[in-house]
Amino acid sequence: MGQRIHFVVDPQGWCCMGLIIFVWLYNTIFIPKVILFPHYEEGNISVVAVLCYYFCSLFCIASLFRASVADPGKLTENPKIPVTEREHWELCNKCNMMRPKRSHHCSRCGHCVRRMDHHCPWINNCVGEDNHWLFLQLCFYTQILSSYTLILDFCHYYYFLPLKKENWDVFVFRHELALLRISAFMGLIILGGVSRLFYTQLMGIFTDTTSIEKMSNCCEDISRPQKPWQQTFSEVFGTHWKILWFIPFRQRHPLRVPYHFANHA
């Protein structure tokens, strides 16, 4: 579960994801060339700052690709329903398939997804039970990378010592101001949008409620037992080891919990 490749044929999603990849490539290429490497060579920053930037960039793109191609929890045809849980399954009136409660049918993907949170065009995939943890990692590392980029843009002009500028004939230095202004603009836009989304996702996990359930107002506090936040996060990430919540290079092993903690969407 959560290990199958899932590819959504959606031109709009391809465009959105392509835009995200462009922003990532832009900052991964130009920020080191304009700020990190020159200041490192002149002794203004240490190699740790350069490595940290590339680590953040690597974790960000890894979580993006994994979230976009990971199976979000697509229900297979003719699923084997445990006898003890049959009363907690229902028939989808769109695809005529049995599904556990808290599942939802995605009209864009054309199938039901277990514990579906929403369909995200920026990863061209649904966010469901099996890839929700990757989506959270993507939001987290995107915020870190955007914040790091904005800090470097600020320090380059107001904190670091001026560069010797011996290579003015190089493109990135002849257009340095324009490149960094574009980087700062994209960083502010992405940081603002992703921070709001990340906060919404965290509140949903704390309350054990998906975005679809919030919009449909179908989950009242009395409809399910309250669980501690450590348990809800562990269920999303598939492990009780908190350090593993930050690692995108692993397989998720779902904790065996019932699907029926709340009414369906």
N, C-alpha and C positions, 0 to 999 in steps of 0.2 A: 504494500500500500504506500503510495506517495513516491514510487520509484519508476513509474511508467512515464514515457515521454508523451507530452500532451501539446499538440500544435493546433492553434486556432487560425483558420483561414478568414482573416478580417482585414481588408485594406486600411480601414480607419485605425485599427490597432497597430498595424505595421508602421503607419505614419507617426503615430504618437510615440511608439517605442523607438523609431528611428530618430526622432527629435531628442529623446533622452540620451541615446547613444552619442549623438552629435555633441551635446553639451558636455558629456563625459570626456569624449575625445578632445574637445577643444581645451578643456582645463588640464587634462592629463598631458597634453603636448606643449601648450604655451606657457602654463604656469612654471613648470620646471625650467624651461629655456629662458624665460624672462626674469624669474625671481630666484628660484632655488639654486640652480647650478652656478649662476654668476656670483651670488652672495656666498655660496659655499667656497668657491675658488678664491674669493677675496677674504675669507675667514670671518664673515659676518654671522654665519649660522653653522651649526654642526651637521655631520652626516646623519645624525638621528632625525633631524627635521625633514631631510630628504626622504629617508626610508619610511618615516611615519606617513608622509603624504602618499607614497606609492602603495603602502599597505592599505590605507583607507580607500584609495582608488581601486585596488584589487578586490577588496571585500565588497565594495559597492557594485562593481560590474559583475562579480560572481553571483551575488544575491539577485541581481537583476535578471541575468540569464537563467538561473535556476528557477526563480519564481515564474518566469515566462513560459518555460517548457515543462515544468513539473505538473503532474496530474493533480488538480485541485481536490479530487475526491469524486471523480465521475463514477456514477453508478453503472455497473455492468448489467447486461440483459439477463433476466431470470436469476436474480440474486438469491443466494441461499439464506433464508431468513431463520434465525434461531427460534426454536419453539417457544422459548421463554420471552421472546421479544416481539412476537407476531402482533400483539395488540398495540405495539408502539410503531407500527408501519402503516402506511396509507398508500392509496393509489393516486398518482399524479394525473390530473385531468388534462394535461398537455401532451405528455408522451406515453400515457397509459402504462406506466411502469410502477412497480412497488418501490417505495422509498421510505427510509426511516424519517421520523419526525425531526424537524429542524433542518431538513433538506429543502432545496429550492430549485425550481427549473429556470435555467438561464436561457432566455429567448435568443441571445446572440450566439451562444455556443450550441444550443439545440439539445441540451440534455440536463438531467438533474445532477446537482452537486451536493455532497454531504456537508452539512453545516456551512452552507454558502454565506459569505459575508457580503460580497458585491462583485460585479464584473468590472475590472480595472482596465481601461484602454491603454494605460501607460505601460503595462506589462503584457498587453494583448492576451489576457487570460483571466479566468475567474479566480477569486481569492476564496478558498474553501478550506476544509479541514486539513488537507494534506500539504498545502503550500502557504498557509497563513503565516507560519513561522518565518518563511523566506521573505514574505512581503513585509513583515515587521523589521527584519534585518535590513531590507532594502531602504525602508524609511529611516532607520537609525543611522546607517552608514552614509546615506545621502545627506542627512543633516550635518554629520561630522565633516564630510568632505566639503560641503558648501561653506560651513563656518570656517574651516581651515583655509579655504581659498580666499574668503573675505578678509581674514586676519592677515594673510600674506600680502594681499593687495594693499591693505592699510599700512602695514609695516614697511612695505617697499618705498612708500613716499614719505612717511612721517616718523619712522623709527630707525630703519637700517641706514648705515652710512652710504653716501652716494657711490655708485659704481664708477669705475674709471672710464667706461664707455670707449674702449679701444676698438670696438668692432661695430661702428656706426653703419657700416655697409651691409650688415646682416638685416634681413627683413624684419625680424621680431623686435629689433632695437630701433629701427627707423619708424615703426608703427607701434611702439611700446604703449603709449598713452591710450590709443584707440583699443588695442587688444585688452588691456587691463580694465578699461571702462566697460567693455562688453562682458568680460568675465565677472566683474562686480555686479552688473545689472542682472545677468543670468543667475548669479549666486543668490542675490536678494529675492528674486522671484521664486526660485526653487525652494530656498530655505523657508520662506513664508508659507508657501503652499504645503510642503511636506510636513512642516512642524504642526500645522493645524490637523492634517490627516493623521499624523502619528499620535497626537493627543486623543483624537477621536477613537483610534484603534485601541489605545491603552485603556481608555474608559470602558470600551466594549468588553475587553478581557476582564477587567476588574469586576464588572457586573455580569459577566458571562452572558452577554447579549450580542448578537450580530447586528450589522448595520441594517439589514433587511428587517429584522425583528423590531428594531427601533422605529423604522419608518412605518411599519404596519401596526405598531402599538399592540402586539399580540402577547407580549411577555410581561406579565405583572410580577411583582415581587413574590406574591403568594403562589405562583405557578410552579415553583421549583425550590429545592433547598438551597440555602445560601452556602457558598463554598469559599474557603480562604483564597486569597489572591495567589498564593504559591501554588495551589492545586490547579487553578484555572490556567496560569502561565505554563505549568508543567504539562498540562494536557495539550496546549497549543504547540509547544516546542517538542513534545514527545520525550522529555527527560526531566528528572528532578535535579540534575546537575546544572546549576545556574551558569557556570562558566561555558557550558556547551550551548547556551542560548545565543551566544554571540558568534558561533562558528558556522559559516555557511557551507563548509566543505565536509559535510557528513550526511548520513542518511537518517531520516526521522523514523523512530520506532514508536508508533502510537501507543499510548497507554490505554489499556482496555477499560473503557468507561461506557456506560449505557448512552444511547443516543437521545434519550427522552428526558433531558433535564428541563425542557420547556415545551410549550405548545409550538406547533409548526407555524411557519410563515405563510 
